[in-house]
Amino acid sequence: MKTLPHALATGALLALLATPAAGAVRAILAFGDSITAGVGDTRPEPDRGYPARLAALLAEAGVAAEVRNLGVPGETTAEGLARLPAALAAGGNLLLLMEGTNDVSHDVSPETIAYNLREMGRLASQRGIEPIFATLIPRGPAAPTDPRNLQTERVAWELRDLAYRDGAGLVDAYAVFTRTREVFGRLYADPYHPNAEGYDLLAKAFAEMLLGIDTVAPVAAFVRPADGESGVPPTSELTFYLYDHLSGVDAAHATMLIDGEPVAATVSSSVPRRLAFTYRPATPLANVVRLGYRARDLATPPNEIEETLATFVVAGTELLTGDLDRDGRVDGRDLVAFAVLFGSNAGDGRYDPRGDLDRNGRIDGLDLALLAANFGRSAF
């Protein structure tokens, strides 16, 4: 079992494990949308979603808790903010907040989503109920909106920083799901909702956070240049933040990587829960660049990770037609990405102009022929 330093124990953990009055059961409010409600689950309705599973996992750990499922399908964070006071009036010990997927579908900004969630947390705190935030799970590549999770990831960035600034607990469901093998094929009922196995994983993520069991390696946010960005000046400053909300990041073993190689980035922070990395290359960057990191946390034993955060194109680089992932080569990965887009038209949620190689507003056989003409070739 991974353990975390006592100094980083969260208020949620302390509230959960505090000895209740004789016979008392801790009340946990699971508040959110259809993913909290359990849409996509095959269990009978009272047991759908992660809340019932969470209660069972806590019971196995010796924690008696009533986890109330307060999920409302289709709800946005603005609607949730209006509904929350009535839910809080019934009282409770902890409020689990996982909402915002419907906002993303309606093109609400990540900053607005985070603001609404922070306001919900503030309302809970005023009533003496500890708020716990959760990042959104990613949506599948067939989702009509945000199929590449550009906005969903940015919501995760905002919530990671919100939890850090407010000293709140965070369940990083986005990280847990995106780091799971074949997640969309195995753990989803549709592009938005987990299946039964997916809800098992989500409940496990909530339970581990509440019990202080750290299994999530450090996560990044606010990455610059952005993934997929083109025309990046060759002497641009590279930046990102690393977060670890339970154990903290081990600063001595956290490194920025450029094309897989460590660089001497400047690391600044006064606390291990968030480290800021900045680097300006001594020699100009060229072609396609992969920005990433290698890190571990302060858990015992540590959780370790090496991850690419962004692949961007330096100004002046000429890429081949069909190089959808912009890595300098037209290969099988581009073909797989193209297949997901095939048949879509401009205006469709699934449409991505990177696959519209002839720029006619439709991704079809003509585009496939252009990709095939360069298949196997490298630009540099």
C-alpha positions in Angstrom: 0.0 0.0 0.0 1.3 3.5 -0.9 1.3 5.9 2.1 1.6 9.6 2.2 3.5 12.0 4.4 1.4 13.0 7.5 1.9 16.7 6.7 0.0 16.3 3.5 -3.0 14.4 4.9 -6.1 16.2 3.6 -9.0 17.6 5.5 -11.2 15.1 3.8 -9.2 12.2 5.1 -9.2 13.6 8.6 -12.9 14.3 8.5 -13.6 10.8 7.1 -11.5 8.9 9.7 -12.4 11.0 12.7 -14.2 8.9 15.3 -17.9 9.5 15.0 -20.4 9.4 17.9 -21.4 5.9 18.9 -23.6 4.4 16.2 -23.1 7.4 13.9 -22.6 6.9 10.1 -20.6 9.4 8.1 -22.7 11.1 5.4 -21.0 11.6 2.0 -22.8 13.6 -0.7 -21.9 12.5 -4.2 -23.0 15.5 -6.3 -22.8 15.7 -10.1 -24.4 14.8 -13.4 -25.2 11.6 -15.3 -21.7 10.2 -14.5 -22.5 10.4 -10.8 -26.0 9.1 -11.4 -24.6 6.1 -13.1 -25.8 6.3 -16.7 -24.3 3.4 -18.7 -24.1 1.1 -15.7 -25.7 -2.3 -15.8 -26.4 -2.6 -12.0 -30.0 -2.0 -10.7 -30.8 1.7 -10.3 -30.1 2.1 -6.5 -26.6 0.7 -7.0 -25.7 2.4 -10.2 -22.6 4.7 -10.6 -19.7 5.1 -8.3 -21.4 6.2 -5.0 -22.7 2.7 -4.0 -19.4 1.1 -5.0 -17.6 3.8 -2.9 -19.7 3.0 0.1 -18.8 -0.7 -0.2 -15.1 0.0 -0.6 -15.1 2.2 2.5 -16.9 -0.4 4.4 -14.2 -2.9 3.4 -11.7 -0.5 4.9 -13.6 -0.3 8.1 -15.3 3.1 7.4 -19.0 3.2 7.9 -20.4 5.8 5.4 -23.7 6.5 3.7 -22.8 7.8 0.2 -25.9 9.6 -1.2 -26.1 9.6 -5.0 -27.2 13.1 -5.9 -26.4 12.9 -9.6 -28.8 14.5 -12.1 -28.3 13.6 -15.8 -27.8 16.5 -18.2 -27.0 19.0 -15.5 -24.4 21.8 -16.0 -22.4 23.4 -13.3 -24.5 26.5 -13.3 -27.6 24.3 -12.7 -25.7 22.4 -10.1 -24.8 25.5 -8.3 -28.5 26.5 -8.1 -29.5 23.0 -6.9 -26.7 22.5 -4.3 -28.1 24.6 -1.4 -31.1 22.3 -1.0 -28.8 19.2 -1.1 -26.6 20.7 1.6 -29.5 21.5 3.8 -29.8 17.8 4.6 -26.3 17.9 6.1 -23.3 15.7 5.7 -19.6 15.3 6.3 -18.1 15.4 2.8 -19.2 16.7 -0.6 -17.8 15.0 -3.7 -18.1 17.3 -6.7 -17.8 15.8 -10.2 -19.6 18.0 -12.7 -18.8 19.8 -16.0 -19.1 17.3 -18.8 -22.3 18.9 -20.0 -20.7 22.4 -19.8 -18.0 21.1 -22.1 -20.6 19.9 -24.6 -22.2 23.4 -24.5 -18.8 25.1 -25.0 -18.6 26.6 -21.5 -15.1 27.8 -20.8 -12.9 25.7 -18.4 -12.5 28.8 -16.3 -16.2 29.2 -15.8 -16.6 25.5 -15.0 -13.9 25.8 -12.3 -15.5 29.0 -10.9 -18.9 27.4 -10.5 -17.3 24.3 -8.8 -15.3 26.5 -6.5 -18.5 28.4 -5.6 -20.1 25.0 -4.8 -17.2 24.1 -2.6 -17.5 27.5 -0.8 -21.2 26.8 -0.1 -20.3 23.4 1.4 -17.5 24.8 3.5 -19.9 27.5 4.9 -22.0 24.6 6.3 -19.1 22.8 7.7 -19.1 20.2 4.9 -15.7 19.4 3.4 -15.6 19.7 -0.4 -13.7 17.3 -2.6 -13.2 18.1 -6.2 -12.9 15.6 -9.1 -11.6 16.1 -12.6 -13.8 14.9 -15.4 -13.3 11.5 -17.1 -12.2 11.8 -20.7 -14.7 11.4 -23.5 -14.3 8.8 -26.3 -13.0 9.7 -29.8 -16.6 9.2 -31.2 -18.0 12.0 -29.1 -19.6 14.7 -31.2 -18.0 17.5 -29.1 -14.5 17.6 -27.8 -13.5 14.2 -29.1 -9.8 14.9 -28.5 -10.4 16.1 -24.9 -8.8 19.4 -25.5 -11.4 21.2 -23.3 -11.9 18.3 -20.9 -8.1 18.3 -20.2 -8.1 22.0 -19.6 -10.9 21.6 -17.1 -8.6 19.2 -15.3 -5.8 21.8 -15.4 -8.1 24.3 -13.8 -9.3 21.9 -11.1 -5.8 20.7 -10.2 -4.8 24.3 -9.6 -8.0 25.1 -7.8 -7.5 22.2 -5.4 -3.9 23.3 -4.8 -4.8 27.0 -4.1 -7.7 26.1 -1.9 -5.9 23.3 -0.1 -8.8 21.0 -1.1 -8.8 17.3 -1.9 -8.8 16.2 -5.5 -9.8 12.9 -7.2 -7.9 13.1 -10.5 -10.3 10.9 -12.5 -9.0 12.3 -15.8 -5.5 11.1 -15.0 -6.7 7.7 -13.7 -8.8 7.0 -16.9 -6.3 8.4 -19.5 -3.5 6.4 -18.0 -5.6 3.2 -18.2 -4.9 0.8 -21.1 -7.6 0.6 -23.8 -9.8 2.7 -21.6 -12.5 3.5 -24.2 -12.7 0.0 -25.6 -13.0 -1.7 -22.2 -14.4 0.8 -19.7 -17.1 2.8 -21.6 -20.7 2.2 -22.4 -20.8 5.1 -24.8 -18.5 8.1 -25.6 -19.4 9.8 -22.3 -20.3 7.3 -19.7 -18.4 4.4 -18.1 -19.7 0.9 -18.1 -19.9 -1.3 -14.9 -16.1 -1.9 -15.0 -15.5 1.8 -15.6 -17.6 2.7 -12.5 -15.5 0.2 -10.5 -12.4 2.1 -11.5 -14.0 5.5 -10.7 -15.2 4.3 -7.3 -11.7 3.0 -6.6 -10.2 6.4 -7.4 -12.5 8.1 -4.9 -11.9 5.5 -2.2 -8.1 5.7 -2.5 -8.1 9.5 -2.2 -10.4 9.5 0.8 -8.4 6.7 2.5 -5.1 8.4 1.8 -3.8 5.7 -0.6 -1.8 7.3 -3.3 -1.6 5.4 -6.6 -1.5 8.4 -9.0 1.8 9.7 -10.2 2.4 13.5 -10.6 0.2 15.2 -13.2 0.8 18.2 -15.4 -1.1 21.4 -16.3 -0.8 24.7 -18.1 1.6 23.3 -20.7 3.2 25.8 -23.2 3.6 25.5 -26.1 0.3 23.6 -26.5 0.0 20.1 -27.9 -0.4 20.4 -31.7 0.6 24.0 -31.9 2.4 25.2 -35.1 4.7 28.1 -35.9 6.3 28.0 -32.5 9.3 30.4 -32.4 12.5 28.4 -32.1 13.6 30.2 -28.9 10.3 30.0 -27.1 10.2 29.4 -23.4 8.8 26.0 -22.5 6.6 25.8 -19.3 4.4 23.5 -17.3 3.3 22.8 -13.8 3.4 19.5 -12.0 0.9 18.6 -9.2 0.6 15.8 -6.7 -2.3 16.5 -4.3 -1.7 13.6 -1.9 2.0 12.9 -1.4 3.6 15.8 -3.2 6.1 15.8 -6.1 9.6 14.6 -5.3 11.5 17.7 -6.7 14.8 15.9 -6.7 13.4 13.3 -9.2 11.3 15.6 -11.5 12.8 16.5 -14.9 11.6 18.3 -18.0 12.2 16.3 -21.2 12.7 17.5 -24.7 12.5 14.7 -27.3 13.0 12.3 -24.5 16.1 13.9 -23.1 16.4 15.7 -19.8 17.1 19.5 -19.8 18.2 21.8 -17.1 14.9 23.5 -16.5 14.3 26.0 -13.7 12.1 24.5 -11.0 10.3 26.8 -8.6 7.9 26.1 -5.7 7.6 26.5 -2.0 5.6 23.4 -1.5 5.7 19.9 -3.1 2.1 19.8 -4.1 2.9 22.1 -7.1 6.2 22.6 -9.0 6.7 25.1 -11.9 9.1 24.2 -14.7 10.5 26.7 -17.2 13.2 26.3 -19.8 14.5 28.5 -22.6 16.6 26.5 -25.1 20.3 27.5 -25.4 20.1 26.7 -29.1 17.1 27.2 -31.3 14.6 24.4 -31.5 13.9 22.9 -35.0 11.3 20.7 -36.7 8.9 18.8 -34.5 9.5 18.9 -30.7 8.2 16.6 -28.0 7.9 18.2 -24.5 7.4 15.9 -21.6 8.5 15.0 -18.1 9.8 12.3 -15.9 8.8 12.4 -12.2 7.8 10.6 -9.1 6.0 11.5 -5.9 6.8 11.3 -2.2 4.6 8.2 -1.5 6.2 5.1 -0.1 6.9 3.4 -2.5 6.8 6.3 -5.0 4.5 6.5 -8.1 6.7 7.1 -11.1 5.8 8.3 -14.6 7.4 9.5 -17.9 4.9 11.2 -20.2 4.8 13.4 -23.3 2.7 16.5 -22.7 2.9 18.3 -26.1 4.2 17.7 -29.6 4.5 21.0 -31.4 5.9 22.3 -34.7 8.7 24.9 -34.8 8.3 27.8 -37.2 9.7 27.1 -40.6 9.1 23.4 -40.5 7.5 21.8 -43.6 5.4 18.7 -42.8 4.2 16.1 -45.3 0.5 16.0 -46.3 -1.1 13.3 -44.2 1.1 13.8 -41.1 -1.9 14.2 -38.8 -0.1 13.9 -35.5 2.7 16.2 -36.8 5.6 14.0 -35.8 7.4 14.4 -39.0 6.4 11.0 -40.5 3.3 9.7 -42.2 2.6 6.3 -40.6 0.1 4.0 -39.0 -0.7 6.4 -36.2 -1.8 8.9 -38.8 -3.9 6.3 -40.5 -5.7 5.4 -37.3 -6.4 9.0 -36.5 -7.7 9.5 -40.0 -10.0 6.5 -39.7 -11.8 8.1 -36.8 -12.5 11.2 -38.8 -13.4 9.5 -42.1 -16.9 10.4 -43.4 -17.2 13.6 -41.3 -18.1 17.0 -42.7 -17.2 20.6 -41.6 -19.6 21.4 -38.7 -19.7 17.9 -37.4 -18.4 17.4 -33.9 -16.1 14.6 -35.2 -14.7 16.8 -38.0 -11.1 17.8 -37.6 -9.5 20.0 -40.3 -6.2 18.1 -40.0 -7.9 15.2 -41.7 -9.4 17.3 -44.5 -6.3 17.2 -46.6 -7.9 18.7 -49.7 -9.7 21.4 -47.7 -13.1 20.7 -49.3 -15.0 20.4 -46.0 -15.4 16.7 -46.1 -13.0 13.9 -45.0 -13.3 11.2 -47.6 -11.5 8.9 -50.1 -9.8 11.8 -51.8 -8.1 12.7 -48.5 -7.2 9.1 -47.9 -5.5 9.0 -51.3 -3.4 12.0 -50.4 -2.4 10.4 -47.1 -1.5 7.1 -48.9 0.7 8.9 -51.3 3.1 9.9 -48.5 2.6 6.8 -46.3 6.0 5.7 -44.9 7.8 8.9 -45.7 9.5 11.3 -43.3 9.9 15.0 -43.7 13.3 15.3 -42.0 
